[in-house]
Amino acid sequence: MLKIHTNEEIKNIIIDNEMAILYFSNEVCGACEVIRTKVYEILESYPKVKMVEINGEKQIDLAATNYVFSFPLLLLYVNGKETIRVGRNVDLLELENSIKRYYDMLF
C-alpha cells in the first residue's frame, strides 16, 4: 500500500485514479489492522481501485483536512468525488457491494 504524506499527493491520487480509497489509521488501533486486511482481501477482485494509507496520528494535518476525527476511516472516491465514508463499524459486505457497483459502472 502506498503511504501518503501531503495534501498534494492525496489530490493527485484522487485525480489520477477513477476509483481511490484513502484509508486513515494509526499505529495502536487494533481495528485498523483487521479492517485494513479485510479491505485488501476485497480489493483483490478490483485491481483498478487504488488504495493508499495515511497515518492520521502522524499526519494530523491530513486527517484534519479530510475531516477525520476517529480511526479507522475509509474514504472511497469515484471520479474525484467522495462517495463512501465509513469508520470503525464498517459493514464489509455492504462496502464490497458498493465497490462492486461503482467498479462495474466504470470498468
N, C-alpha and C positions, 0 to 999 in steps of 0.2 A: 504494500500500500504506500502510496506517495504521501509524504508528510508536508504540510503547508506551513509557511511562516509569515506570510504577508497578505494584506488585502488584495494586492495586485495579483498574486498567484491565485487567489480564490476567484477573482473576476475572470482571469484567463481560463481556468478550468471550466467555469460555467459557460463562457462564450465558446470555447473550443470543442465542447462535447454536447451532443444533443441531449444526453442524459448524464447527470453527475450527482454523486452523493457526497455530501460533506458530513463527516462523522466526528462529532465533538466528544472527547472523552478526557479522562485524566488517569494518572498512574495508580491511584489507590482504589479505584472503583471496580468492584468485583463484577457488577452487572455490565460494565463497559466491555470487559473482556469476553464475557459469554455472548452478549448481543453481537459484538464485532465478528466473532467466529461464525455465528448463525447467518449473519448478513453475507459474509464471504461465501458460505455454502450456497445461499440463494443466488448470488451473483455469478456462480459458475455456469449457470444456464443463460446468463445475459452478458456475454463478453463485451458488448459495446457500451456498457454502463461503466463510467469512470468513478471510482471511489477514492476519496482522499481522507486522511485522518488529521485532525487538528487537536493538539493537546491544549484544551481550554484552560488548564491550570497554569501552564507556562505561557500561553498566548492569550492572556486576559483581554487584550485589545481586540483580537479577532473574535473572541467569544462575545464580547460586549457589542461589537459592531453588528453581529448577526443575531442579537437578542437571545443569547444562550445563557441561561441562568442556572441550569442544573445539567448533570451528566448521567448517562449518555444522552446525546441528542443527535438525531439523524435528520438531515435535510435533503430532500430529493428535488433536483432542478430538472425541468424538462423544457428544452428550447429556451433556456435562460430565465425561466420563471420558477419560483419556488412553488411546488405542488403538494409536497407532503412534509410535515414536521411532526416527528414522533420522538418521544423520550423514553424514559425508563420502562414504562408499562406498554411497550410496543407489542402489538399482536403480529407475530411474524407471518402467519398465514395471510392476514389482511395486507401486510406490507408486500409480500410476494405477489399477491393477486394484483395489487396496484402497479407494481413494477412491470409485471407481465402485460397488463392492459396498455400502459404507455409504450412499452417496448414494441408490442405488436402493432400499434398505430404508427410508430416511427420507422420501424425496420421491417 
